[in-house]
């Protein structure tokens, strides 16, 4: 075990490790932070070595999980140090502690720029690495031209140029305008002629990003990518150091194939033929070997090839080969390959017409639904959902229902939703559909959203033939000892409307039904939402702008706001609250923004606000069914829109 | 792209973190907590991929350390798994049969090496030989500077005796 070469640091680390508990550790850390703070204040007294040591200690403390809210300045200031050891520490600690949103990173831009345009190659590398890892928009604007110069300069060594390629990639991601497309189409093609495989790999990553936004400009790169693939596939001119367990530069192969997936077609017949030869060889020639790493590398290439084949919309024969391969993969013991097999099979569904061939593997996929590995179960669920059609819907939905009883909570919501959608889409008959939804509510009521049971009620309302059956089923469920509150609500509604159709059956007289519902109803926890006017006031106070007139329904409220969170930028968000005047316990909130994480955060924020405001004194009475049906709730809108919201 | 790299011990101690997308300090702590919970509890016979918040996390356990890399949904999982192995092999070569203790006391070296393998969350260099050469060159630069500094201080010490 090599010692760190910085005695003070090693001693500190040992001290921390020797702390018998968290409390002691915190004390030791606080002591050290206090010490560092004092030493930093008196900067004159600090030697470069000491500065380095303290900055590393800071990073170590930060990694332990403590807040290190000072000392960023010192780390950044080390970047301007004249000598390499200190400069290196400054660059590395800065890029680990800070990110592009830290304001005073800006202070370093000039120093960084000087290092990039200067003559010292090692300094150039440090600077390019920092900017490539944490550079933001401002760095992009100031430094992109200099980085581009380095990348295309033949005077620069491969070491610098490969860093410049990835640095430019980052800057491009932060601000696409820094790459002037007109200039770059030729340059990019030239870069692909590079002999050094390190530089080529980095350049290929850059190409992938450029092409993903604009393939038109980079057509000339297409044949070059194919040539590179050919060369690698034949193991031509590949130095030993770039061969990974016998596979020539697998990462470069994968990147090249990824780049090709952004071009809509391969027009030139020669290029197309060469490409398909390479792909065919990969598809047919990738064997399973004992060495795990060689296996992973060769299969990484294989799966990317599969994706490319799917994208190129190859002939039916090649596609069937792919499905056959995938069929093999989903049944192997190795879990990684099984996972990827399922994932890629799902992708195949979306691309091409191989439904029938995939259905042959249904039994194996259903087995995967019960795999001990949750990652594999998720993929299996997605695949089953995608391959469901009229012929296998009953089987698949019934499997999902069965699985629902034993599945873990993380999956139940998704399972219920998917089962409900499939049941509705492919129901062989409506009474089966009603059965399925009621079973869903029974097994996983907590995870069945209101939209789902609104819908089944809607169907029953619109189909007279269904009504006695639905009422009967509802009555049966009420006899169970423990039933979910959603089931009580559904049964209350169905029986309230249609129990008269059952009147002659045992246990179904109006009096009996009334009493059993009354007995079950106290389990219904309802919290009355505040009246719409109060809610509008609340929204205004939260600076959510209420927009009257956007929704003509007087029971709904629509508001808009600009919202942002730590991880997203400010976006316009729309919020709709729908209330149901016939059922005062129901309220539905829908939020739309451009970002699902943001939508979730805004929803949580609003829910919090609604919960903490005291509920107005007029709490609604629980809904009791009447002997004669009343009109159905008017808040149910078109079924299509209801589920559109869900999906 | 790779959004972040995290090395956690079996007890949940963080040995290295590198972030290629902007996460605030609070978010970083949250991420580490969530991932530790998910990954450390996974059995040995399960696959090396977990789905998390719309991303994928590829992880591999080497002795007492879990190496985790977070990627986008449509990235190539096996490719990343081998990037992890590539990093581990390089660490192994550098330290001579690396163990967790090496990474604890020499975490700064682990960062230097990582910076030669990944930039902007993409693979920078797939030749172990080249990476080893570069890191050795950096080490000798630091050594040279130390010697120079100590020889200067010797001269001063002599001159001021």
Interface residues (C-beta under 8 A of the other chain):
Chain A: X1 X2 X3 X4 X9 X10 X13 X17 X49 X56 X59 X60 X63 X64 X65 X67 X83 X84 X85 X88 X89 X92 X95 X96 X99 X100 X101 X122 X128 X129 X132 X133 X134 X136 X159 X162 X163 X166 X167 X169 X170 X173 X197 X198 X201 X202 X205 X239 X241 X242 X244 X249 X250 X251 X252 X254 X258 X293 X296 X297 X299 X300 X303 X304 X335 X336 X338 X339 X340 X372 X373 X374 X375 X376 X378 X566 X567 X596 X597
Chain B: X13 X14 X15 X16 X17 X18 X19 X20 X22 X23 X24 X25 X26 X27 X29 X32 X43 X45 X46 X47 X48 X49 X50 X51 X53 X54 X76 X77 X78 X79 X81 X82 X83 X85 X86 X95 X99 X101 X102 X104 X105 X106 X107 X108 X109 X111 X112 X115 X119 X120 X122 X123 X124 X125 X126 X127 X128 X129 X130 X134 X138 X141 X142 X145 X146 X149
